Amino acid sequence: MNLKKRYLFGLLLLTQLSFAQEGIAVYSDYLTDNYYLIHPSMAGAANCAKVRLTGRQQWFGEKDAPSLQTLSINAPVGEHEGIGAIVFNDRNGYHYQTGIKFSYAHHIMFSRDAVDLNQLSFGVNVGLIQSSLDETDFIESGDFDPNIGGIVQKDSYINVDIGASYNYLDFYAHFTAKNVLETRREIYSAYESDNIRRFLLSLGYTFGDEERLLWEPSVLFQYTDQTAEKSIDVNLKVYKNLDFGRLWGGVSYRRSFDGAEFRDGNTTSEQYYQSISPLVGINVGNFMFAYTYSHIAGKIKFAEGGYHQLTLGFNFLCKREKYHCNCPAVN
């Protein structure tokens, strides 16, 4: 294997093991009206059924660069239940993941009437995921390595996410435990623990004048159980109602609490993962379109290019009157 392949393989392996081998990696796509993608308790929480299609690509022009596609649908069923499903395809260098998750949520309404939002929700995902490792290009012609099979290795597993949400007027809070079952995939058994649990906590509040501007600050905190890795997203979104629909935009800043040391000349420096993601979207009738760009900061990185993401959405079967609150995620 030549030097470039060794470097790319090592970089993508570390990235995959740290962030993506858990099913769907947690990026900033939840901010494009897609909290259900990371919190199963949001299945059917809105007054409409929702379909969301996302495509995310990093490092255009680089072969086998990370990419992710997701298709999700969730809908209310009856007065107090919601169901949903997520299909995803995640590629990162020589590593692939495909899977499907099915969701069920139960919603308890404490309000006195149907338009006063005070709702506690509980949800669960059951997912089937297949991981693949493509070793066909690992060995150059004439070389031999007993640790490399030179084939596409595959392994499948089932895991579960559980969570709860609380929506009260303009305030919301979500907590989710991802991958609560311990599982080991044979193709990674030499590198990873069977504990791939991750915990997510989201908090947000919307304020302002619906006829002028609505402001929505929020945070997302992530904690990985086995490695004790921690990170936080600090977000701000702004909404403006127009004659033809709603225009919105915002920015998300992510920072890891865990740094990595590297040599900078004759000194040793420490770098923390940091990214900034501006986003813009528009709602016209029942349709939604959004674009997100994520820029990775720091001296040590594979390439200058960032992530590009497109989101398409459609709402349907809107049966209930909208809640009397500034709550875009459920209205």
N, C-alpha and C positions, 0 to 999 in steps of 0.2 A: 504494500500500500504506500503510495507516495506521500510526501510531507503534507501537501494540501489536503488530501483525503483524510489523513490522520487528524489534522487540526479540525477540519469540518466535522468529522465523526465525533471527536471528543467534545467539541463545543455543543453540538446538537444533542449528544447523549446526556450531558449534564443538564442542559435546558429541559429536555424531556423528562428526566428523572425528577427534577426539582418541581416542575410546574404543570406538566401536561398529562402525566400518566395516572390520571384520576378520573377519567371520563372527559367531560368538557372542561377545558381550561377556563379560568375566570379572567376575562378581559374587561373592557369597558362597554361591551355590547348591551349589558343590562340597562344602561342609561337611555337607550333608544326605545323607550316604552316596552321593556322586555324583562321586567323583574322576575317573571315566571321562569326564565331560563336558568336562574341560579337559586330561586326559592320556590320549592314545590307547593308551599302553602298559598301561593298566589294563583294557583289553578282555579279558574272560575270566580275569582274575587271581583272582577270588573263587571259592569252592567252589560258588556258585550262579549261575545266569543272573539278570540284574537288569533290571527295567523301571522307569524313573523318568520321571514327568510333572511338570513345573514350570510355574507361572504367576506372573509378576512384574509388578507395576503400581506406578507412581509418580504422586504428585500426584492423588489421587482428586478428581474435580470439575473438573479442568482438561482442556479439549479437546485431543486429540492428544498427551496426555502419554506419556512413554516407557513401553513395555510389552514383555515378552518371554515367549514360550512355547517350551518345549523338550520333546521326547519322545525318550528314549534307551533303547536295549536293547543289552546285551552279554552274551556267554555263552562259556564254555569249549568248545572243540572238540577232542576227542581229549585227549592227555596234555599237550601242550606249546603249543597254539595257542588263540587267542581271536579272536572276531569281534564286530562291533558296528555300530550305525547310530544317527545322531542327525538328527532333523528339527527345524527351528526357524523361528520367525517373530518378527522384531524390528521394532518400530515406534518412531520417535523424531521426533515432529512431522511434517514433510512427507517424512521419509525412511523407507523400508521395506527390510527385508532378509528374504528367505526362502531356505532352503537345506537340503541334505541332505549328511551326511558318512558315509562308509563306512570302517570301521576293521578293521585286522588287527594282531594282536600275537603275538609269539613269546616263550614263557616258558622260561627255563633254570633248572632246579631243582638246587641244589648240596647238598641235604639227603641224609642217609643213609636216611631213611624218609619216608613220605607225610604225616606229621603234624608234622614239624620244618620250619618255614618258613625258607627261605634261597633266595630267588628273584630272578633278574635278568630283566627284561622289556624288550622293544623293541617299539614300536608305530608305526603310521602311519595318518593319516586322509587320504582323498582326498575333497574337498568340491566341490559345485557350488552356487554362491551367485548369486542374482539381487538386484541393488540397484535401487531405484526412487526417483525424486524427483518428487513431485506438485507441479507448478507451476500447477495450475488455479485456485488462490485467490490467486496472487501479485499479480495485476493487478486493481485496482478498475475498475468500469465506467467506460469513457471514457478510461482511462489507457493509455499505451503505453510499453513498454520493449523495445528491440531485443535485449536480453540474456535475455529471458524468453520462452519458447515458449508458455507457457500450457497445456502438456500434461503427461501423466505420462511422464517419461523412464525408460527401463529399460536395464539392461546386465547381462550374466551373465559369470561367470568361474569358472575352476577353480583351486583352490589345495590345498596339501598341508601337513599338520602331521606332525612326527616327534618321537619322544620315547623316554625310557627310564625305568624304575622299578626300585628295589631295595627289596625287603621282607625284613627279617631279624628274625624274632621280633617284638618289640614296636616296632621302629624301621622307618621308611619314608622314602624319598627319591624324588622325581619331578622330571624335567627335560623340558620340551617347548619346541620351537621352532615357533611358529604362523606360517602363511602364508610358507613358505620360498621360494616362487616370487615373482618380481617381476611385478606385474600392474597395469594401469591401466584404470580404467573411464571411458568417455568422458563420462559425466554429471558426473564430478568432476574432470576432467582439469585444470581451471584452478586447483584448490585443493589437490590432494594429490599426494604422490610415489607412484611405483610400488612403493616399498618400504614394505610394511605389516607387516613382521616384528615379532613380539613373542616374548620369551623368558620362560618361567615356571619357577621353582624352588620346590618344596615340600619341607619337612622336618617330621617329626613323630615323637612317641614317646608310647606309652601305658604307664601304670604304675598300680599299686594292687592292690586285692583284688577279684576278680570277684564275690565273695559280698557285698561291701559297696559300694565305689565305685571306678570306673575313671576316671583322669584322662588327658586327651589334649591336651597343648600342641602347637601347630604354627605354622609360618610359611609364607607364600607371598610370594615376591619376584617382581615383574614389571619388565621392561625393554623399552621400545619402541625399536627400532633407529634409525629415521629421526630422531626428535625427541629421543632420549636421555632420555625421561621414565622415571622410576622410582617405584615404590610398594611398600609392604610391608603384608601382613596379619599381625597377631599374634592367634592364636586360642587359645581354651581350651574344651574340651568335657568334660562329666562324664556318666558312664553309671551307671545303677542297675538291677540285675536285680530284677524283681518276679515274683510268682506267675503273672501273665498275660502277661508279656513283658519288654521292656526300655524304661525311660524315660530320656531323655537331653536335655541342654540345653547351652547354652554362649553364648559371646559372641565376636565378631570385631571387631577395630579395624583400620581401613585408613587409611594416611596416605601422601600423595604427598611425594616429596623435592623437588618442583619447585613453587615458589610463583608467584603472579600478583600484580602490584602493582595497587592501586586507591586512589582518593582518598577519604580519611576526614576530612571537614571541610576544614581547611587543611593537613593533613598527608598524606603518602603512606604507605600501609600495604601489607603483603604478606600474602596469605592462601594457606594450603596446603589441598589437598583432604583432608578428614577425615570418616570415617563410623564409626559404631558399630552393630553388628548383633547383637542378641540373637536366639537361636533355641531352639526346643524341638521335640522329636520323640518318637515312640513306635513301638516295634515290637511287633506282636501276631501271632504265628505267622509267616507269610510276608509279611505286609502291613506297610507303613511309612507314617506320616503325619508331616509336619513343617511348622512355620510359622516364617518369618523376617521380622523388621522391621529396616529399615536407616534410621538417622537421619543426615542430612547436617549437619555442624557448620560454623560460620563465619557472618560477617556478611552476605556477599554470596551470595545464593541466590535462585532463582526463587520458591519457596514453602516454607512450613514443613513441609508433609507429606513423609513419607519413602516408602520402598519397602515394599510388602507382598508376600510371596511364600509360596505354598503348594506343597508337594511331596507327591506320592503315589507309593508304590513297591510293587513286588511281586517277590518272589524265587521262582524255580521251578527245576526240574531240578537239585536239590541232590544231587549224586552222591557227593562225597567226604566223608570224615570231616573235621570241623573241625580246623584247625591248633591245636596246643597252645601258644597264645600269646594275649596281649592285643592282638588285631589286628582291630578291628571292620570295617575296610574290606575285608578278604578273607575274614572268617569269616561 
